[in-house]
Amino acid sequence: MRGAAVIAVLAVGLVASVFIAREEKPPPPVPERVASERATPPRAPVVTCDDSVTVAGHDPFALDDDLDKVVGPLRIIGLGLYEADWASLVEEDQWLKAAAIVDAGARVTLEIPRGQRRWNDLEYGASRDAVTLQACDDVETVWVGGFTIDYARAPKQGRCAELIVWGDGPARRVRLFDELC
């Protein structure tokens, strides 16, 4: 009798463990889209306040939140203007001039994502893949520059070009032309 009782207890334990194991566990959270392949900004040439047009005393730029790309302390002026006539940019193989403004005292690193480097180049400072913009301490700082896209090599002629921005928080990966991609 004692053997039957032990078997019954073991059977109940086995059935209970099967039901406990079958209990649905919540799925693991989906990781956020990785902004970059690395955890820290890339080593990049630094262009400083002295290299900017702010020091040269140029007139202020017209700012428009609908046309500019704003990411943390960085504003790239007028990218939305290029979306209207992309076909002519491609036809004329035109580079995209877009001044960058960085908030006073801020330091921002711009990086072309690794998979886009064969057809997309930065034109701020000495590097094609990454550059760090160090603003003046007391004033928003402006650098003239932009992007050169090899439209023939780029998927969708570069309409989905992206930029990784390292600034006042975690890196953010953004599309340059939201309406085109």
C-alpha positions as CSV (number, residue, x, y, z in Angstrom):
1,M,0.0,0.0,0.0
2,R,2.8,2.3,0.9
3,G,4.3,1.8,-2.6
4,A,1.0,2.8,-4.2
5,A,0.8,5.9,-2.2
6,V,4.4,6.9,-3.2
7,I,3.5,6.3,-6.8
8,A,0.4,8.4,-6.5
9,V,2.3,11.3,-4.9
10,L,5.0,11.0,-7.6
11,A,2.3,11.0,-10.4
12,V,0.6,14.0,-8.9
13,G,3.9,15.8,-8.7
14,L,4.7,14.9,-12.3
15,V,1.4,16.1,-13.6
16,A,1.8,19.4,-11.6
17,S,5.3,20.0,-13.0
18,V,4.0,19.5,-16.6
19,F,1.3,22.1,-16.0
20,I,3.7,24.5,-14.4
21,A,6.2,24.1,-17.3
22,R,3.4,24.8,-19.8
23,E,2.5,28.0,-18.1
24,E,3.1,30.7,-20.6
25,K,6.0,33.0,-19.9
26,P,5.9,36.5,-21.4
27,P,8.1,36.9,-24.5
28,P,11.3,38.7,-23.9
29,P,11.2,42.4,-24.7
30,V,12.1,43.3,-28.3
31,P,15.4,45.3,-28.3
32,E,15.3,48.8,-29.6
33,R,16.8,49.4,-33.0
34,V,20.5,49.7,-32.5
35,A,21.7,53.1,-33.5
36,S,25.3,52.0,-34.1
37,E,27.5,49.0,-34.2
38,R,29.5,50.5,-31.2
39,A,28.7,51.7,-27.7
40,T,30.8,54.9,-27.9
41,P,31.2,57.5,-30.6
42,P,33.7,56.8,-33.3
43,R,37.1,58.4,-33.3
44,A,36.5,61.3,-35.7
45,P,38.3,64.5,-36.7
46,V,37.1,67.4,-34.5
47,V,36.1,70.7,-36.0
48,T,35.9,73.4,-33.4
49,C,34.3,76.8,-33.0
50,D,37.4,78.3,-34.8
51,D,36.5,76.2,-37.9
52,S,32.9,77.4,-38.0
53,V,31.3,80.2,-40.0
54,T,29.9,81.5,-36.6
55,V,33.3,83.0,-35.9
56,A,33.3,84.7,-39.4
57,G,30.2,86.6,-38.4
58,H,27.8,85.4,-41.1
59,D,24.2,86.4,-41.1
60,P,21.8,84.2,-39.2
61,F,20.2,81.3,-41.0
62,A,16.4,80.9,-41.5
63,L,15.3,78.0,-39.3
64,D,12.2,75.9,-40.1
65,D,11.3,72.9,-38.1
66,D,9.4,71.4,-41.1
67,L,12.4,71.6,-43.4
68,D,15.3,71.1,-40.9
69,K,16.4,67.8,-39.3
70,V,16.7,68.4,-35.6
71,V,18.4,65.7,-33.4
72,G,19.2,66.8,-29.8
73,P,21.6,69.7,-29.9
74,L,22.0,69.4,-33.7
75,R,20.0,71.1,-36.5
76,I,20.8,70.3,-40.1
77,I,19.3,73.1,-42.1
78,G,17.0,72.7,-45.1
79,L,17.1,69.0,-45.9
80,G,13.4,69.0,-46.5
81,L,14.0,71.4,-49.5
82,Y,15.7,68.6,-51.4
83,E,12.8,66.2,-51.1
84,A,10.7,68.2,-53.5
85,D,12.9,67.8,-56.6
86,W,14.9,64.6,-56.0
87,A,14.9,63.7,-59.7
88,S,16.8,66.8,-60.7
89,L,19.4,66.2,-57.9
90,V,20.0,62.7,-59.3
91,E,20.1,63.9,-62.9
92,E,22.6,66.7,-62.1
93,D,24.5,64.5,-59.6
94,Q,24.2,67.3,-57.1
95,W,25.7,67.2,-53.7
96,L,23.4,68.3,-50.8
97,K,24.6,71.5,-49.1
98,A,23.1,71.6,-45.6
99,A,24.6,73.8,-42.9
100,A,24.8,72.2,-39.4
101,I,24.0,74.2,-36.3
102,V,25.0,72.9,-32.8
103,D,23.8,74.4,-29.5
104,A,26.3,76.5,-27.6
105,G,28.8,74.4,-25.7
106,A,27.6,71.1,-27.2
107,R,29.7,68.4,-28.8
108,V,28.1,66.2,-31.5
109,T,29.5,63.4,-33.6
110,L,28.0,62.6,-37.0
111,E,28.6,59.2,-38.4
112,I,27.5,57.6,-41.7
113,P,26.2,54.0,-40.9
114,R,28.7,51.4,-42.0
115,G,26.4,49.9,-44.6
116,Q,26.0,53.3,-46.4
117,R,29.6,54.4,-46.5
118,R,30.2,53.2,-50.1
119,W,27.6,55.7,-51.4
120,N,27.2,58.4,-48.8
121,D,29.8,60.9,-47.6
122,L,29.9,63.6,-45.0
123,E,31.1,67.0,-46.1
124,Y,31.8,68.6,-42.7
125,G,35.5,68.8,-42.0
126,A,38.2,66.3,-43.0
127,S,36.4,63.0,-42.8
128,R,33.9,61.2,-45.1
129,D,32.6,58.7,-42.5
130,A,32.4,60.6,-39.2
131,V,33.1,64.1,-37.8
132,T,32.8,65.7,-34.4
133,L,31.4,69.2,-34.2
134,Q,32.5,71.1,-31.1
135,A,30.4,74.3,-30.7
136,C,31.6,77.6,-29.2
137,D,31.0,77.8,-25.5
138,D,28.7,80.9,-25.6
139,V,26.8,80.8,-28.9
140,E,25.1,78.4,-31.4
141,T,27.8,77.4,-33.9
142,V,27.3,76.9,-37.6
143,W,29.4,74.8,-40.0
144,V,28.8,74.8,-43.8
145,G,28.8,71.3,-45.3
146,G,26.4,68.6,-46.4
147,F,26.3,65.2,-48.0
148,T,27.6,63.7,-51.2
149,I,25.4,60.8,-52.4
150,D,26.5,58.5,-55.2
151,Y,23.0,58.2,-56.5
152,A,23.9,55.4,-59.0
153,R,25.3,53.1,-56.3
154,A,22.8,54.0,-53.5
155,P,19.6,51.9,-52.9
156,K,16.6,54.0,-54.0
157,Q,19.1,56.6,-55.3
158,G,19.9,57.6,-51.7
159,R,16.4,58.5,-50.6
160,C,16.8,56.4,-47.5
161,A,20.2,57.8,-46.4
162,E,20.7,57.8,-42.7
163,L,22.9,59.4,-40.1
164,I,24.0,58.4,-36.6
165,V,24.1,61.3,-34.2
166,W,26.1,61.1,-31.0
167,G,25.2,64.0,-28.7
168,D,23.5,64.7,-25.4
169,G,22.3,61.1,-24.8
170,P,22.4,57.7,-26.5
171,A,23.2,57.6,-30.2
172,R,20.3,58.2,-32.5
173,R,20.0,56.8,-36.0
174,V,17.8,59.1,-38.2
175,R,16.8,59.3,-41.8
176,L,17.8,62.4,-43.6
177,F,14.8,62.4,-45.9
178,D,11.7,61.1,-44.1
179,E,9.2,61.8,-46.8
180,L,11.2,60.1,-49.6
181,C,12.1,56.8,-48.1
